[in-house]
C-alpha cells in the first residue's frame, strides 16, 4: 500500500490497536515513521516527537438479562462512537485473539464459562482484555439471579461471572443496564 507523504495524513485503521491510537489524532508528515511489525497489518505507525491531541475512549459495559437487546443497543452505541460498523466477537465462538481485536464482545459470560470448563482461570485473560482492548464494549448477561444451582461448578461459575462483572464495571467508563430493549446508564 502506497501512502502520500506530501501532506498531512489521517492514520489508516489497519488493526484494532491502531484504531484506538488513531481516533481523533492527526499526524504531521515530517514526524511519521513507517514500520511493519505485525504480519497481518498493512501499515503500523511509530510515532515521532509530535502527536496531536486525541482522547482514547474507555470501555463500555452493557449488562442485563439474556435476550434483552444488549447487542442491538451496543451496535447502535458503537456505530455512533466509532463512525463505522463495529467488529463483533461472540464469546461462544470467538478466540481470545479475536476478542482482543473486536469493538464489541458479546456473550462474555459464555467465554467465562468455557474458560472455567477448560480448567483455566478467566481472571488473567479478563484483566489482559481490559488492558489491551480498552475501548471495547463488553456485553455480560446477569447470571446470578434466580435459584442457586446445586452443582458446585455452576455456583462457582456464577460467582466468578458476577465478580468479573464487578471488575469490568469498575474499569469501564460507562455501564448500561438493558431491559426489554431499553438501556439505562447506571455509571
N, C-alpha and C positions, 0 to 999 in steps of 0.2 A: 504494500500500500504506500503510495507516494503522498507526502504531505507538502502543502505550500508553506514555506518558511518565510515568505516575503511580507507577511502581515500577521497581526495577532490571530491566534487560533484558539478556538474553544476545544478543550480536550475531548477527544472522541471516547465514548464509553465502551471500552473494549472488554471490560470484565466487571464483575460486581464490586470488587475492591476499588477500582478506578472510578466507577460512577460515584461512589461515596466521596472520594477525594476531590472529584472534579465538580461536584454540584455547586453551581453558582460561582465558580472561580475562573478567571481569565488568566492565561499565561502569556507573558510577553515573549516575542520571537527570539530575543537575544539571550534569554535565560532558560531556554528549554534544551535539555539533552535527551536524546532518544536512546533507548536500550530495549533489548528483547529478553528479559529474564524468565518469563513464563512461556512455555512452548505453546499453550493454547491461546495466548493473547496475540493480537495483531501488532499492537503497539503498547508499550509501557513507558511512563514518563518518570525520569529522575529530575526532580525539581531543583533548580539552581537557587540563587540568592533571593529572588523575589517571587512571592506568590500573592495574588490579590486576595482580598478579604473574602472568606466564604465560611458558612456555618455548616458543620456536619450535623445532620439531623439524627436524633437518637431514636431508639427502639420504641415501638408501639406494641402494647399487649392488648389483644382482643380476647375476652373470655365470655363465657355464658354456657348455657346448656347445649346439648347436642341438637343439631338441626334447627338452630335458632336464627341463622342468617349471618353468622360471623364472617364467612368467606366473601359473601356478596358485599358486606359493609367494608371489609378490608380491601377488596379490589377497588371499590369506588374511592375510598380514602387515599390509597396509594397512587391511583391514577392522577388524582388532583395534586398530590405531593410531588410525584416524580415527573409528570407531564409525558409519560409513555406507559404502555401496557406493562404492568409488573410481572415479573417472573415468579411463578408459584411452585413451591415444592411441597408435596404431600408427605407428611410424616409416616404414612403407612408404607409407602413405596420408595421414597427418595433416599439416596445415600446421604451420609453426613456431609460429604463434599458438595452435593447438590444443594443442601440446605445452607451451606456456607455462602453460596453464590446467589441465593434466591432473595427476592424482595419481600415475598410473603411465604411464611412457613405455616401451613395448615396442618391440622390433626397432630399437633405436637405431643399430645398425651399418648397417642399410639406409638410414637417414636420412643417415649419414655418406657412404655410397657415392653416393647420389643427389645430395648437395650437391657432392661432388667431380666427378661426371659433368657437372654443370651448370657446371663451371669456377669454382666458388666455394670459399672456404676455410672448412671447418667449424669451425675453432678459435674464431673470434669468436662464432659463434652458440652453440657449446657452453659457452663461458665466460658468455655472457649468460643462457643457460638455467639454469646453476647459480646465478647471482646473483639472478635474478628468480623462480625457482621452486625455492627451496632445500629444500623438504621433499618433493620428488617421489621416487619410486622409479624408477630408470633401469635398464632391462634391456638388457644388452650381451652378445651372443654372442662367444665366443672364436673369432676368425677367423684367428689367427696360427699355429695348429697345422697340421701336415700338410706336404705338398710345397710348396716355394716356387714360385709361378707364374712362367711365362716372360714374361707380359705385364707391361710396366713399370707400367701403371696399377694392375693388381691388386696388385703388390708395394707400390706407394705407398699404396694403399687399406688394405692390411693393416697397414702400419706406422702410418699415421695413426690407424686404429681402435684399435690397441694403445696408442699414446701418449695418445690421448684417454681411453682406459680407465684408464691410469695417473693422469691428471689427475683423473678422476672419483673414483677410489679415494682419492686424496689428500684431496679435498674432502668426501668422504662421511663421515657419522657412523659408519655400519656398512657392511660389504661382506660379501655372502654368495656362496658358490660352490655352485651347484646341479648335481648329477649324479644321474641316474636318479631324479629327483623328491625326493631328499634334499638339504636345504640345510645347509651348514656355515658358521658365521660365521668369517670369516678376518680381520676387523678390527672 
